[in-house]
């Protein structure tokens, strides 16, 4: 049952992170204009392309792990850590006023889904570890 939950969560993350990343790679200015409500500068577009490529890489790791009958623990941990690190970093940036809090609040849905999937993966990884430790 734990493996099934992990596979569903990994597949959901692959879709959730992969599709927008692919769009951001293909038409970054359109995505940035929709997110920031302004015309982006050249350096900002380059940074968005780079970050979209990284998120697409994490989505592909999730997809590979989701296709396995028993998702490999290191891949599950990598996706969980990546999702939770993104949420934590953005929330910390909001608290430190690096990113204005209204802009962080505008990403509540993204943060909630990333956080929920990351916590689900971390929880199931812990459950697998505890179940393995029993004699």
Backbone as a printed PyTorch tensor [residue, N CA C, xyz], in Angstrom:
tensor([[[  0.8200,  -1.1960,   0.0000],
         [  0.0000,   0.0000,   0.0000],
         [  0.8720,   1.2720,   0.0000]],

        [[  1.9490,   1.2280,   0.7650],
         [  2.8440,   2.3900,   0.8470],
         [  3.4620,   2.6670,  -0.5250]],

        [[  3.8390,   1.6010,  -1.2190],
         [  4.4380,   1.7840,  -2.5450],
         [  3.4370,   2.4060,  -3.5110]],

        [[  2.1920,   1.9940,  -3.4060],
         [  1.1580,   2.5460,  -4.2940],
         [  0.9700,   4.0400,  -4.0400]],

        [[  0.9350,   4.4230,  -2.7560],
         [  0.7910,   5.8430,  -2.4080],
         [  1.9850,   6.6300,  -2.9470]],

        [[  3.1780,   6.0610,  -2.7930],
         [  4.3700,   6.7370,  -3.3040],
         [  4.3070,   6.8860,  -4.8210]],

        [[  3.8770,   5.8550,  -5.5150],
         [  3.7980,   5.9260,  -6.9740],
         [  2.8020,   6.9820,  -7.4250]],

        [[  1.6660,   7.0680,  -6.7490],
         [  0.6680,   8.0840,  -7.1080],
         [  1.2170,   9.4800,  -6.8260]],

        [[  1.8380,   9.6640,  -5.6580],
         [  2.3850,  10.9790,  -5.3080],
         [  3.5200,  11.3690,  -6.2660]],

        [[  4.3670,  10.4210,  -6.6100],
         [  5.4610,  10.7170,  -7.5510],
         [  4.9210,  11.0650,  -8.9330]],

        [[  3.9170,  10.3240,  -9.3810],
         [  3.3100,  10.6330, -10.6710],
         [  2.6340,  11.9930, -10.6810]],

        [[  1.9410,  12.2950,  -9.5790],
         [  1.2830,  13.5960,  -9.4790],
         [  2.3150,  14.7230,  -9.4840]],

        [[  3.4270,  14.5240,  -8.7620],
         [  4.4590,  15.5520,  -8.7530],
         [  5.0810,  15.7060, -10.1350]],

        [[  5.3000,  14.5840, -10.8260],
         [  5.8810,  14.6530, -12.1650],
         [  5.0030,  15.4890, -13.0960]],

        [[  3.7080,  15.2900, -13.0080],
         [  2.7870,  16.0680, -13.8430],
         [  2.7300,  17.5200, -13.3850]],

        [[  2.5970,  17.7260, -12.0670],
         [  2.4580,  19.0650, -11.4860],
         [  3.6960,  19.9300, -11.7460]],

        [[  4.8820,  19.3360, -11.6380],
         [  6.1160,  20.1090, -11.8170],
         [  6.5850,  20.1070, -13.2680]],

        [[  6.3380,  19.0150, -13.9720],
         [  6.8750,  18.8810, -15.3170],
         [  6.1770,  19.7280, -16.3630]],

        [[  4.8580,  19.7330, -16.3530],
         [  4.1120,  20.4590, -17.3890],
         [  4.4050,  21.9670, -17.3730]],

        [[  4.2860,  22.6320, -16.2100],
         [  4.6050,  24.0790, -16.2160],
         [  6.0770,  24.3570, -16.5320]],

        [[  6.9630,  23.4480, -16.1290],
         [  8.3830,  23.6490, -16.4240],
         [  8.6390,  23.5750, -17.9220]],

        [[  7.9900,  22.6430, -18.5670],
         [  8.1450,  22.5150, -20.0140],
         [  7.6170,  23.7580, -20.7290]],

        [[  6.4780,  24.2610, -20.2670],
         [  5.9260,  25.4890, -20.8600],
         [  6.8750,  26.6580, -20.6070]],

        [[  7.4340,  26.7280, -19.3950],
         [  8.3560,  27.8240, -19.0700],
         [  9.6340,  27.7430, -19.9010]],

        [[ 10.0430,  26.5410, -20.2750],
         [ 11.2170,  26.4120, -21.1370],
         [ 10.9220,  26.8680, -22.5540]],

        [[  9.7070,  26.5930, -23.0200],
         [  9.3560,  26.9140, -24.4020],
         [  8.9840,  28.3820, -24.5990]],

        [[  8.2170,  28.9360, -23.6690],
         [  7.7770,  30.3340, -23.7740],
         [  7.9530,  31.0300, -22.4160]],

        [[  9.1930,  31.2730, -22.0110],
         [  9.4330,  31.8220, -20.6690],
         [  8.8400,  33.2090, -20.4560]],

        [[  8.8620,  34.0530, -21.4690],
         [  8.3440,  35.4080, -21.2830],
         [  6.8380,  35.3930, -21.0320]],

        [[  6.1290,  34.5020, -21.6850],
         [  4.6920,  34.3870, -21.4680],
         [  4.3960,  33.9360, -20.0370]],

        [[  5.1450,  32.9640, -19.5630],
         [  4.9520,  32.4610, -18.1980],
         [  5.2980,  33.5420, -17.1800]],

        [[  6.4020,  34.2500, -17.4000],
         [  6.7950,  35.3030, -16.4600],
         [  5.7970,  36.4530, -16.4660]],

        [[  5.2950,  36.7920, -17.6320],
         [  4.3060,  37.8750, -17.7050],
         [  3.0440,  37.4740, -16.9360]],

        [[  2.6420,  36.2180, -17.0280],
         [  1.4600,  35.7460, -16.3090],
         [  1.7130,  35.7190, -14.8020]],

        [[  2.9340,  35.3700, -14.4060],
         [  3.2410,  35.2750, -12.9850],
         [  3.5390,  36.6240, -12.3530]],

        [[  4.3010,  37.4620, -13.0530],
         [  4.7590,  38.7190, -12.4630],
         [  3.9450,  39.9290, -12.8900]],

        [[  3.0830,  39.7860, -13.8800],
         [  2.2420,  40.8910, -14.3670],
         [  3.0640,  42.0380, -14.9430]],

        [[  4.2540,  41.7250, -15.4330],
         [  5.0670,  42.7580, -16.0570],
         [  5.9750,  42.1200, -17.1040]],

        [[  6.5350,  42.9270, -17.9640],
         [  7.4370,  42.4220, -18.9870],
         [  8.7900,  42.1460, -18.3290]],

        [[  9.2890,  40.9230, -18.4310],
         [ 10.5340,  40.5610, -17.7460],
         [ 11.7780,  41.0580, -18.4780]],

        [[ 12.8370,  41.2660, -17.7220],
         [ 14.1340,  41.6490, -18.2830],
         [ 14.8640,  40.4000, -18.7680]],

        [[ 15.8950,  40.5870, -19.5680],
         [ 16.6310,  39.4710, -20.1520],
         [ 17.2470,  38.5220, -19.1420]],

        [[ 17.8830,  39.0610, -18.1060],
         [ 18.5200,  38.2180, -17.0970],
         [ 17.4640,  37.4150, -16.3340]],

        [[ 16.3380,  38.0270, -16.0440],
         [ 15.2770,  37.3170, -15.3370],
         [ 14.7480,  36.1550, -16.1690]],

        [[ 14.6450,  36.3420, -17.4660],
         [ 14.1940,  35.2620, -18.3560],
         [ 15.2100,  34.1210, -18.3290]],

        [[ 16.4860,  34.4550, -18.3470],
         [ 17.5270,  33.4250, -18.3040],
         [ 17.4560,  32.6250, -17.0070]],

        [[ 17.2220,  33.3110, -15.9060],
         [ 17.1120,  32.6260, -14.6130],
         [ 15.8800,  31.7240, -14.5920]],

        [[ 14.7750,  32.2000, -15.1270],
         [ 13.5540,  31.3890, -15.1720],
         [ 13.7690,  30.1400, -16.0230]],

        [[ 14.4520,  30.2730, -17.1390],
         [ 14.7340,  29.1150, -17.9840],
         [ 15.5830,  28.0990, -17.2300]],

        [[ 16.5880,  28.5740, -16.5410],
         [ 17.4630,  27.6850, -15.7760],
         [ 16.6880,  26.9680, -14.6640]],

        [[ 15.8780,  27.7090, -13.9260],
         [ 15.1060,  27.0940, -12.8450],
         [ 14.0390,  26.1460, -13.3740]],

        [[ 13.4430,  26.4720, -14.5020],
         [ 12.4550,  25.5740, -15.1090],
         [ 13.1200,  24.2700, -15.5350]],

        [[ 14.3320,  24.3510, -16.0450],
         [ 15.0560,  23.1430, -16.4450],
         [ 15.3600,  22.2710, -15.2280]],

        [[ 15.7180,  22.8970, -14.1290],
         [ 15.9910,  22.1320, -12.9120],
         [ 14.7280,  21.4670, -12.3800]],

        [[ 13.6290,  22.1840, -12.3950],
         [ 12.3690,  21.6160, -11.9120],
         [ 11.8950,  20.5000, -12.8530]],

        [[ 12.1310,  20.6520, -14.1330],
         [ 11.7970,  19.5910, -15.0760],
         [ 12.6460,  18.3540, -14.7960]],

        [[ 13.8990,  18.5520, -14.4470],
         [ 14.7580,  17.4230, -14.0720],
         [ 14.2230,  16.6860, -12.8570]],

        [[ 13.7790,  17.4200, -11.8530],
         [ 13.1990,  16.7930, -10.6680],
         [ 11.9000,  16.0660, -11.0210]],

        [[ 11.1180,  16.6380, -11.9180],
         [  9.8810,  15.9730, -12.3640],
         [ 10.2070,  14.6750, -13.0920]],

        [[ 11.2660,  14.6620, -13.8820],
         [ 11.6540,  13.4370, -14.5750],
         [ 12.1410,  12.3710, -13.6020]],

        [[ 12.8460,  12.7710, -12.5600],
         [ 13.2430,  11.8260, -11.5130],
         [ 11.9940,  11.2240, -10.8650]],

        [[ 11.0040,  12.0650, -10.5930],
         [  9.7530,  11.5750, -10.0040],
         [  9.0540,  10.6100, -10.9460]],

        [[  9.0570,  10.9160, -12.2350],
         [  8.4160,  10.0420, -13.2150],
         [  9.1060,   8.6810, -13.2870]],

        [[ 10.4230,   8.6750, -13.3010],
         [ 11.1780,   7.4160, -13.3310],
         [ 10.8800,   6.6000, -12.0750]],

        [[ 10.8690,   7.2460, -10.9250],
         [ 10.5910,   6.5300,  -9.6770],
         [  9.1550,   6.0140,  -9.6460]],

        [[  8.2200,   6.7770, -10.2080],
         [  6.8140,   6.3570, -10.1950],
         [  6.5810,   5.1330, -11.0650]],

        [[  7.4200,   4.9210, -12.0520],
         [  7.2310,   3.7880, -12.9580],
         [  7.7350,   2.4770, -12.3620]],

        [[  8.4820,   2.5460, -11.2950],
         [  8.9910,   1.3260, -10.6570],
         [  7.9140,   0.7370,  -9.7340]],

        [[  7.8000,  -0.5900,  -9.6920],
         [  6.8100,  -1.2020,  -8.7880],
         [  7.0540,  -0.8290,  -7.3290]],

        [[  8.3220,  -0.7620,  -6.9650],
         [  8.7050,  -0.2990,  -5.6230],
         [  9.6640,   0.8610,  -5.8270]],

        [[  9.1570,   2.1050,  -5.7260],
         [ 10.0150,   3.2670,  -6.0070],
         [ 11.3020,   3.2510,  -5.1750]],

        [[ 12.4430,   3.4430,  -5.8210],
         [ 13.7160,   3.4460,  -5.0900],
         [ 13.7350,   4.5360,  -4.0120]],

        [[ 14.1620,   4.1520,  -2.8390],
         [ 14.1690,   5.0770,  -1.7000],
         [ 14.9580,   6.3600,  -1.9710]],

        [[ 16.1500,   6.2710,  -2.5540],
         [ 16.8940,   7.5210,  -2.7970],
         [ 16.1610,   8.4830,  -3.7300]],

        [[ 15.4620,   7.9510,  -4.7360],
         [ 14.7330,   8.8270,  -5.6420],
         [ 13.5330,   9.4590,  -4.9500]],

        [[ 12.8510,   8.6830,  -4.1070],
         [ 11.7270,   9.2310,  -3.3390],
         [ 12.2340,  10.3420,  -2.4220]],

        [[ 13.3600,  10.0840,  -1.7650],
         [ 13.9260,  11.0920,  -0.8660],
         [ 14.3510,  12.3460,  -1.6380]],

        [[ 14.9180,  12.1680,  -2.8170],
         [ 15.3570,  13.3210,  -3.6200],
         [ 14.1720,  14.1890,  -4.0230]],

        [[ 13.0810,  13.5670,  -4.4600],
         [ 11.9090,  14.3420,  -4.8710],
         [ 11.2740,  15.0250,  -3.6660]],

        [[ 11.1520,  14.2980,  -2.5540],
         [ 10.5780,  14.8990,  -1.3440],
         [ 11.4140,  16.0830,  -0.8770]],

        [[ 12.7230,  15.9090,  -0.8470],
         [ 13.6130,  16.9900,  -0.4160],
         [ 13.5400,  18.1760,  -1.3650]],

        [[ 13.5060,  17.9150,  -2.6600],
         [ 13.4170,  19.0060,  -3.6350],
         [ 12.1230,  19.7860,  -3.5060]],

        [[ 11.0100,  19.0790,  -3.3430],
         [  9.7160,  19.7630,  -3.2130],
         [  9.6580,  20.5770,  -1.9240]],

        [[ 10.0800,  19.9680,  -0.8210],
         [ 10.0160,  20.6710,   0.4710],
         [ 11.0320,  21.8090,   0.5510]],

        [[ 12.1880,  21.6520,  -0.0850],
         [ 13.1830,  22.7250,  -0.0810],
         [ 12.6690,  23.9430,  -0.8400]],

        [[ 11.9880,  23.7070,  -1.9430],
         [ 11.4200,  24.8230,  -2.6960],
         [ 10.3800,  25.5780,  -1.8980]],

        [[  9.5140,  24.8390,  -1.2130],
         [  8.4840,  25.4750,  -0.3820],
         [  9.1320,  26.2430,   0.7660]],

        [[ 10.0720,  25.5850,   1.4480],
         [ 10.7280,  26.2290,   2.5850],
         [ 11.5130,  27.4670,   2.1990]],

        [[ 12.2160,  27.3980,   1.0870],
         [ 13.0120,  28.5480,   0.6430],
         [ 12.1240,  29.7330,   0.2830]],

        [[ 11.0070,  29.4570,  -0.3840],
         [ 10.1160,  30.5610,  -0.7650],
         [  9.4350,  31.1750,   0.4570]],

        [[  9.0400,  30.3330,   1.4120],
         [  8.4420,  30.8750,   2.6390],
         [  9.4650,  31.6810,   3.4400]],

        [[ 10.6910,  31.2010,   3.4970],
         [ 11.7460,  31.9430,   4.1920],
         [ 12.0290,  33.2690,   3.4900]],

        [[ 12.0460,  33.2580,   2.1640],
         [ 12.2560,  34.4980,   1.4150],
         [ 11.1340,  35.4930,   1.6950]],

        [[  9.9210,  34.9970,   1.8590],
         [  8.8020,  35.8790,   2.2030],
         [  8.9540,  36.4650,   3.5910]],

        [[  9.3820,  35.6490,   4.5310],
         [  9.5650,  36.1310,   5.9130],
         [ 10.7070,  37.1400,   6.0130]],

        [[ 11.7520,  36.9290,   5.2360],
         [ 12.9000,  37.8390,   5.2610],
         [ 12.7100,  39.0450,   4.3450]],

        [[ 11.5730,  39.1060,   3.6750],
         [ 11.2230,  40.1970,   2.7620],
         [ 12.1210,  40.2450,   1.5350]],

        [[ 12.7580,  39.1440,   1.2110],
         [ 13.5070,  39.0600,  -0.0420],
         [ 12.5310,  39.0500,  -1.2060]],

        [[ 11.4390,  38.3330,  -1.0140],
         [ 10.3200,  38.3250,  -1.9530],
         [  9.1490,  38.9350,  -1.1950]],

        [[  8.4900,  39.9430,  -1.7330],
         [  7.3710,  40.5510,  -1.0110],
         [  6.2970,  39.5110,  -0.6560]],

        [[  5.8040,  39.5710,   0.5710],
         [  4.8480,  38.5810,   1.0550],
         [  3.5900,  38.4900,   0.1860]],

        [[  3.0650,  39.5960,  -0.3680],
         [  1.8940,  39.4420,  -1.2510],
         [  2.1790,  38.5610,  -2.4620]],

        [[  3.4090,  38.5930,  -2.9640],
         [  3.7640,  37.7320,  -4.0860],
         [  3.8650,  36.2770,  -3.6490]],

        [[  4.3560,  36.0410,  -2.4430],
         [  4.4070,  34.6830,  -1.9130],
         [  2.9800,  34.1630,  -1.7110]],

        [[  2.1030,  35.0070,  -1.1850],
         [  0.7150,  34.5920,  -0.9870],
         [  0.0160,  34.2930,  -2.3080]],

        [[  0.4560,  34.9300,  -3.3750],
         [ -0.1060,  34.6380,  -4.6820],
         [  0.2570,  33.2430,  -5.1780]],

        [[  1.2250,  32.6270,  -4.5320],
         [  1.6430,  31.2770,  -4.9240],
         [  1.1590,  30.2250,  -3.9400]],

        [[  0.1080,  30.5490,  -3.1710],
         [ -0.3720,  29.6210,  -2.1380],
         [ -0.7130,  28.2430,  -2.6920]],

        [[ -1.3860,  28.1890,  -3.8330],
         [ -1.7620,  26.8960,  -4.4040],
         [ -0.5230,  26.0760,  -4.7430]],

        [[  0.4590,  26.7130,  -5.3860],
         [  1.6890,  25.9940,  -5.7330],
         [  2.4020,  25.4950,  -4.4880]],

        [[  2.5010,  26.3530,  -3.4910],
         [  3.1770,  25.9650,  -2.2510],
         [  2.4310,  24.8430,  -1.5510]],

        [[  1.1040,  24.9200,  -1.5320],
         [  0.3050,  23.8980,  -0.8630],
         [  0.4570,  22.5410,  -1.5450]],

        [[  0.3890,  22.5250,  -2.8690],
         [  0.5080,  21.2450,  -3.5870],
         [  1.9220,  20.6850,  -3.4620]],

        [[  2.9250,  21.5290,  -3.6650],
         [  4.3090,  21.0540,  -3.5040],
         [  4.5450,  20.5450,  -2.0880]],

        [[  4.0700,  21.2900,  -1.1030],
         [  4.2460,  20.8780,   0.2890],
         [  3.5150,  19.5910,   0.6070]],

        [[  2.2830,  19.4630,   0.1240],
         [  1.5090,  18.2460,   0.3920],
         [  2.1650,  17.0300,  -0.2500]],

        [[  2.6010,  17.1660,  -1.4970],
         [  3.2550,  16.0350,  -2.1560],
         [  4.5980,  15.7160,  -1.4960]],

        [[  5.3530,  16.7400,  -1.1350],
         [  6.6270,  16.5150,  -0.4520],
         [  6.4460,  15.8360,   0.8980]],

        [[  5.4620,  16.2880,   1.6690],
         [  5.1980,  15.6600,   2.9610],
         [  4.6760,  14.2400,   2.8020]],

        [[  3.8530,  14.0030,   1.7920],
         [  3.3680,  12.6470,   1.5330],
         [  4.5310,  11.7160,   1.2220]],

        [[  5.4340,  12.1770,   0.3740],
         [  6.5890,  11.3450,   0.0310],
         [  7.5080,  11.1300,   1.2310]],

        [[  7.7280,  12.1780,   2.0100],
         [  8.5760,  12.0370,   3.2050],
         [  7.9240,  11.0940,   4.2250]],

        [[  6.6150,  11.2230,   4.4010],
         [  5.9050,  10.3460,   5.3410],
         [  5.9180,   8.8930,   4.9140]],

        [[  5.7100,   8.6500,   3.6210],
         [  5.7290,   7.2600,   3.1550],
         [  7.1370,   6.6770,   3.1890]],

        [[  8.1430,   7.5160,   2.9490],
         [  9.5270,   7.0400,   3.0660],
         [  9.8330,   6.6450,   4.5040]],

        [[  9.3530,   7.4360,   5.4460],
         [  9.5360,   7.1010,   6.8620],
         [  8.7830,   5.8200,   7.2170]],

        [[  7.5720,   5.6700,   6.6910],
         [  6.7900,   4.4540,   6.9540],
         [  7.5130,   3.2220,   6.4030]],

        [[  8.0990,   3.3480,   5.2180],
         [  8.8590,   2.2260,   4.6460],
         [ 10.0520,   1.8830,   5.5160]],

        [[ 10.7120,   2.9040,   6.0260],
         [ 11.8880,   2.6760,   6.8670],
         [ 11.4990,   2.0000,   8.1760]],

        [[ 10.4300,   2.4620,   8.7980],
         [  9.9740,   1.8820,  10.0510],
         [  9.4730,   0.4560,   9.8470]],

        [[  8.8080,   0.2210,   8.7350],
         [  8.3000,  -1.1270,   8.4540],
         [  9.4640,  -2.0890,   8.2050]],

        [[ 10.5150,  -1.6110,   7.5780],
         [ 11.6850,  -2.4520,   7.3180],
         [ 12.4270,  -2.7630,   8.6040]],

        [[ 12.4070,  -1.8390,   9.5800],
         [ 13.1580,  -2.0100,  10.8160],
         [ 12.5290,  -3.0560,  11.7480]],

        [[ 11.2410,  -3.3770,  11.5430],
         [ 10.5810,  -4.3650,  12.3930],
         [ 11.1470,  -5.7580,  12.0870]],

        [[ 11.3730,  -6.5630,  13.1690],
         [ 11.9230,  -7.9110,  12.9580],
         [ 10.9010,  -8.8770,  12.3890]]])
